[in-house]
Amino acid sequence: MKGLDKMKITLIGIILFSTILCSKEPVSLKKIFQDTFSKATKVSQKEILLTSNEKKTLEKQAKAKIDSNKIHFYVVKKSNAIVGYGVMLVQRIRTKKAAILYLIDKNEQIQNIEILVFHEPNEYKPYSTWKETFIGKSSKDDLRAGYDIPTISGSTLSARAITNASRIALAIVSREKN
């Protein structure tokens, strides 16, 4: 191998190693569920593939567009009793998509929102205190950015997309619970 080729391979190795070292830790769904509902919980997951009619019905109920037919739905139990649900939605924020996990209790009230993947620039990502405005909200609340939920200066599209998706998550829980 020539000296220049060895240098290229070494440089590529250094770049890959530093990328691994600098990357964030993966998000632990188990920890998110436990932090929200309790340490002694069991979470089961199912994948929901919406038909076009089911998607239209949910969109009408939520008054929001669903970006994906595939939804990850979680049932959270403690001592075999349902204590809550999780709905992971992939929604378009501006030009890119985000994966958002909505944690909803058995009374269909939002307990937590976790943004798992956010491909837009970080300055458009809502901060944690803004997400706390959703706690205790249900489908009976207005849940519209700029009305029941405040908008975020410079992140209006993010606030609107996450708020709209909260109505979708609540509609899915209502459907799956019955």
C-alpha positions as CSV (number, residue, x, y, z in Angstrom):
1,M,0.0,0.0,0.0
2,K,1.3,3.4,-0.9
3,G,2.0,6.0,1.9
4,L,-0.8,8.3,0.6
5,D,-3.4,5.4,0.7
6,K,-2.4,4.5,4.2
7,M,-2.8,8.2,5.2
8,K,-6.3,8.3,3.7
9,I,-7.3,5.1,5.5
10,T,-5.9,6.4,8.8
11,L,-7.7,9.8,8.3
12,I,-11.0,8.0,7.5
13,G,-10.6,5.8,10.7
14,I,-9.9,8.9,12.8
15,I,-13.0,10.7,11.4
16,L,-15.2,7.6,12.0
17,F,-13.9,7.1,15.6
18,S,-14.4,10.8,16.5
19,T,-17.9,10.7,15.0
20,I,-18.8,7.7,17.3
21,L,-17.3,9.4,20.3
22,C,-19.1,12.7,19.7
23,S,-22.5,11.2,18.9
24,K,-25.2,11.5,21.5
25,E,-26.3,8.5,23.5
26,P,-29.3,6.7,21.9
27,V,-32.7,7.5,23.4
28,S,-34.0,4.8,25.8
29,L,-37.7,4.4,25.3
30,K,-37.8,2.2,28.3
31,K,-36.4,5.0,30.5
32,I,-38.8,7.5,29.0
33,F,-41.8,5.3,29.8
34,Q,-40.5,4.6,33.3
35,D,-39.8,8.3,34.0
36,T,-43.3,9.2,32.9
37,F,-45.4,6.4,34.4
38,S,-43.3,4.6,37.1
39,K,-40.3,2.3,37.4
40,A,-42.5,-0.8,37.8
41,T,-44.1,-0.7,34.3
42,K,-44.3,-3.1,31.5
43,V,-44.5,-1.7,27.9
44,S,-45.8,-3.6,24.9
45,Q,-45.6,-2.3,21.4
46,K,-47.6,-2.8,18.3
47,E,-47.3,-1.3,14.9
48,I,-50.5,0.2,13.4
49,L,-50.7,0.4,9.6
50,L,-53.6,2.7,8.7
51,T,-55.7,2.1,5.7
52,S,-56.5,5.2,3.6
53,N,-60.1,5.2,5.2
54,E,-58.7,4.9,8.7
55,K,-56.2,7.6,8.0
56,K,-59.0,10.0,6.7
57,T,-61.2,9.2,9.7
58,L,-58.4,10.0,12.2
59,E,-57.4,13.1,10.3
60,K,-61.0,14.4,10.4
61,Q,-61.3,13.6,14.1
62,A,-57.9,15.2,14.9
63,K,-58.3,18.1,12.4
64,A,-54.7,17.5,11.3
65,K,-52.8,15.8,8.5
66,I,-51.1,12.5,9.3
67,D,-47.8,12.2,7.5
68,S,-47.3,8.4,7.8
69,N,-49.6,5.4,7.6
70,K,-47.3,3.6,10.0
71,I,-47.7,4.4,13.7
72,H,-45.9,2.8,16.7
73,F,-48.4,2.3,19.6
74,Y,-47.5,1.4,23.1
75,V,-49.5,0.1,26.0
76,V,-48.1,0.7,29.4
77,K,-49.1,-1.5,32.3
78,K,-48.3,-1.7,36.0
79,S,-49.4,-4.9,37.8
80,N,-51.4,-5.9,34.7
81,A,-53.5,-2.7,34.8
82,I,-53.2,-0.2,32.0
83,V,-51.7,3.1,33.3
84,G,-51.0,4.7,29.9
85,Y,-50.2,4.7,26.3
86,G,-47.5,5.9,23.9
87,V,-47.9,7.0,20.4
88,M,-44.9,7.6,18.2
89,L,-45.6,9.7,15.1
90,V,-43.3,10.8,12.3
91,Q,-44.4,14.2,11.2
92,R,-43.0,16.8,8.8
93,I,-41.9,20.0,10.7
94,R,-40.8,22.4,8.0
95,T,-39.0,20.5,5.2
96,K,-37.7,17.6,7.3
97,K,-39.3,15.0,9.5
98,A,-39.3,14.5,13.3
99,A,-40.2,11.5,15.4
100,I,-42.3,12.5,18.4
101,L,-43.4,10.3,21.3
102,Y,-46.6,11.3,23.0
103,L,-47.2,9.7,26.5
104,I,-50.8,9.6,27.4
105,D,-52.4,8.3,30.6
106,K,-55.4,6.0,30.9
107,N,-57.7,9.0,31.3
108,E,-56.5,10.2,27.8
109,Q,-54.5,13.2,29.2
110,I,-51.0,14.0,27.8
111,Q,-48.3,13.3,30.5
112,N,-45.2,13.9,28.4
113,I,-43.9,14.6,25.0
114,E,-40.4,13.5,23.8
115,I,-38.9,14.6,20.6
116,L,-36.8,11.5,19.6
117,V,-35.6,12.6,16.2
118,F,-35.4,16.2,15.0
119,H,-33.7,16.8,11.6
120,E,-34.5,20.5,11.4
121,P,-31.8,23.0,12.8
122,N,-31.7,22.9,16.6
123,E,-32.9,26.5,16.9
124,Y,-36.3,25.3,15.7
125,K,-36.5,22.6,18.3
126,P,-39.0,23.4,21.1
127,Y,-37.6,23.7,24.6
128,S,-38.7,21.5,27.5
129,T,-40.7,24.1,29.3
130,W,-42.8,24.7,26.2
131,K,-43.6,20.9,26.0
132,E,-44.8,21.1,29.6
133,T,-47.7,23.2,28.5
134,F,-49.2,19.9,27.1
135,I,-49.3,18.1,30.4
136,G,-52.8,17.3,31.5
137,K,-54.3,18.3,28.1
138,S,-56.8,16.1,26.4
139,S,-58.9,16.0,23.3
140,K,-61.4,18.2,25.2
141,D,-58.9,21.1,25.1
142,D,-58.5,23.3,22.1
143,L,-54.9,22.1,21.4
144,R,-54.1,24.7,18.7
145,A,-50.8,26.6,18.5
146,G,-51.5,30.2,19.3
147,Y,-54.7,29.5,21.2
148,D,-54.5,26.8,23.9
149,I,-50.8,26.2,23.3
150,P,-48.4,29.1,22.9
151,T,-46.3,29.5,19.8
152,I,-42.6,29.9,19.9
153,S,-40.9,32.9,18.4
154,G,-38.7,31.6,15.6
155,S,-40.2,28.1,15.8
156,T,-43.8,28.6,14.9
157,L,-43.9,25.8,12.4
158,S,-42.4,23.4,14.9
159,A,-44.9,24.4,17.6
160,R,-47.8,24.0,15.1
161,A,-46.6,20.6,13.8
162,I,-46.1,19.2,17.3
163,T,-49.4,20.6,18.5
164,N,-51.3,19.2,15.5
165,A,-49.7,15.8,16.1
166,S,-50.8,15.8,19.7
167,R,-54.4,15.8,18.5
168,I,-53.6,12.9,16.3
169,A,-51.9,11.0,19.1
170,L,-55.0,11.5,21.3
171,A,-57.3,10.4,18.5
172,I,-55.2,7.2,18.1
173,V,-55.4,6.4,21.8
174,S,-59.1,7.0,21.8
175,R,-59.5,4.6,18.9
176,E,-57.2,1.9,20.2
177,K,-58.5,2.0,23.7
178,N,-62.0,1.2,22.6
